[in-house]
Amino acid sequence: MGARTGREFLEGLKDDRVLWLRNERVDDVTQHPELVGAAGAVAALFDLQHEHADLCLEPDSETGELVNVSHMIPRSKEDLQRRRRCLETFAEASVGLMGRSPDYINVTFAGFAGGRERWAAGGNDEGAENVIRYQREIARRDLSLTHTIVHPTIDKVRDRDFAAPGDPVPLHKVGETEHGIVVRGARILATLAPFADELAVYPSHPAPEGAEAYALAFSIPMNTPGLVFLCRDSASAVHAERFDRPLSSRFDEQDAFAIFDDVEVPRERVFADGNLEVYNSVLFGTWAPNVMQQTMIRAQTKLEFAWGLAARMAEIVNDTGPPTQMLLGEIRCYSELVYSALRLAEAEAFDYGEGAWFPDGRPFVPLRALVPQWFPRVNEIFHLIGSHNLLAAPSRAQLDDPTMRPLLDRYLHGAHEVDAEERAAVFRLAWDFVGSELGSRNELYERYYFGSGARHIGLAHLAGDRARADTLVDRMLGRPG
């Protein structure tokens, strides 16, 4: 098939998946009023790849069909740079608000397929071949995937690091059939679930001895029997004018709790089945530096958008004071730090083995720890700059009303001849970014996008190479290095 269009993507979502939203099972995710906006936004990404074919499409090496560059297994620094230009195009479409657009899992599986030996550890050759075969299928069918990698939180003391052996709640294997394995339990957080063709399960935290039943990796269609998705309440602005809710009318990518009620996974879709050596190693080494290129492109795009929007708010009310300039400069610093780390990681990229080139992971280490703190701070900066103006932005209907418009033009315009409509548009956009239900969801999401920010700060120390640091200290202590 090759690269799909938006229409083809939407048609593919019309299946009999079991997906609940509020008090109803959704029959058609492409038509439901609380999902249709985001469905259209994701469909637009599939059209975008054709509109920017020179950046985003390349021929499949075997079939010649055009496939998205996000499926590329990079073989050089130039490949990484080309992939970045395509991923930037996708990130800009939602100004970085859609954290799990399809290119995220595309990049993930390209990394998995580029590191076959990790998946083949402990005699898991069949699983490794399944990964490679599946990655080609994703590319050639241009599938949209969601993923779920975290066990539900039931008891944080008992389940501090991983599921306790014998616990019936987390996803685990309960049997085998002639054609595959049977799994039961639950996982979170399947972001993009309504707009995905398939669900991928793979490791997050290492599993201890005795937890082999929980050490699973596989992928299955969203309408697989026994698979149930419970979506959170929608943050979509249903029936809202684009002017009134420019972001939440389009970019609520949704999050879902995934339940596996005795689900059969076909043998050819199983990537790891109780193999602790595979489960505990595949995310170390190549996974993080590979996928972090995609995540940081999105983060940098969102930060640059935030800087521009915050500056526009200040300009509309002619706020040029030093405190505001410092706040705006702070957002720009965050954006430039991510930009610089991305370029450095690409410049220092190397062959991780098997001919697969991924960025140097070192520049991403501090970002994994600090970006989850920066986004909540950006929201606070918006509150400080926007102040009460965020709560005084007339709607499209009010601006169009012939009685109200003269009053709004007189009393709610901005400085430097900015009219009431422009002022309202900017402050409504800012409110939707940080204050609406979507804004609140996104702040929470960014806090835990990479897992625990606090844990990553500790890991930045524990996993760091202290050789040079120790040498510098020893030198000042007069000890031989």
Phi, psi and omega in degrees: 000311183078193185302127182270163171268171177298321179296318179294322177299312182297321178298325180292341180277351183274085181225190184256036177301152177260101183226122182253139175225122187054242187254022183216151170277130184278125180279321184218107184292342181277349183240346182298133185301332181269358180238342189297326181296312180290326176301318178294324180293320178290320177301324180297331177293323178292325175289325183299324181296332176279325178293331179241049185300328181295332179266325196249351182236147176211156181289139172296136186296338182254317185263339183081354178293148178284127178233161183287142181297337179295346175273354183298136167268104188299137180242006181193170174297324180297323176298317179297320180293322178293318178299320179301317181297323176292314182295326176298322179298318178292317181298321181294333182298328178243017186044037176080007184282334181267097186288343182233043173301157189305333181297339179298308181286331174303311180296320181301310183287332173298321176294318177301313182292334178280356179232058185305319186299328178294320179285338181272001182300151176063029179079019183270046182297321180297316178298320179297317178295325177297319178299312182297316180296319182292322179299321177294322179296317178304313183294314187285331176266352179055051183282151171257126183242144162253172178215158176218121188232359186245136176284147179300148177273113177248311181218105188291338176284311182291320187257035187304314185250324183199171178299137176286130179310132182093349180292125184279350186279309181295153179303130180205162179277135180240353180176183179227157175233181177298331188252352182176211180242160177245131182237154182216152177124202184216157174213161174230161003232108187280077177292138183081011185307316182294340189245025180246150174273327183217163180244127176255139174239126176208174190292159167232287177266147178300146180261139179279168173303139181095351181253028183302326181296338182264351184274079187236149171214131181192177174214140183217157176297153182294337181261021177298133180305136180092351181268125184231136179239129176248107182280148171292166175304139185291142172259008180286139177275093186294130177062015181283146171295142178304323179299319185285320181227074187295338182257309185286351172281350186228328198244026173277096185285352178069157175223146185218146172273125185256126178246131178249101183262081184054066182267130176271126178253119180302146184305321183287352177257005180267125180257333176208132183227084178077009180272100184294327180298317177291310186302324185269003184233338190293338179269001180255137178104283187255333187300306186298307181297332178289305186286336180293337174300313180294314184293325181280333171298316178296314182297317181295322177298316180294320179294321179292322174300315181299317178300312180297319182289318178296320178296322179295321176301314182296319181294325183295327178255014176056044179269098183247013183293154180305319179302319180290321177300323178293320180295318178294320178297327179297316178296318181297323178300317178301313181299316183289328177295318178293316178303313182294319179296320178300312182294322178294316180299322178289318181296329181261016180299154180208171179283114180277001183118150180062020177080007181267123179259128177229160180298157172295128184283343187300314180297340181276343184301307179293330180293321178299330181274325191258328180302322177298340175272330184291319184295316173300325176295321177300317177300318178297319178299320177299319179295321182290319180283317183287323178051217183294342180298333177296338183257007183228062180235110183297157182275171177301317182296320179294320179293329182276348182286126185295337177278320183282326189302316178300324179292319180293320177298328182279322191246347183231038173270177179250185178284165175055043174065022172286125184278174185297324182292317179295317179299314181297319181300316182291314183287331174291320176298317180295319179296319179294332181286322187236340189246339181286179177298323176294319179299319179293317178300316184292327176296314177298317182299316182294328179300327186239018183302321180258016189094205182283118176299321180297320179296320180292329175296315178296320180293330177301327176280309188295325184264003183283153175274108185267009187305308182290320179300316180293323178298318179296318178294314180299323181297317179288338175273359179076022180260145180295138180265000000 
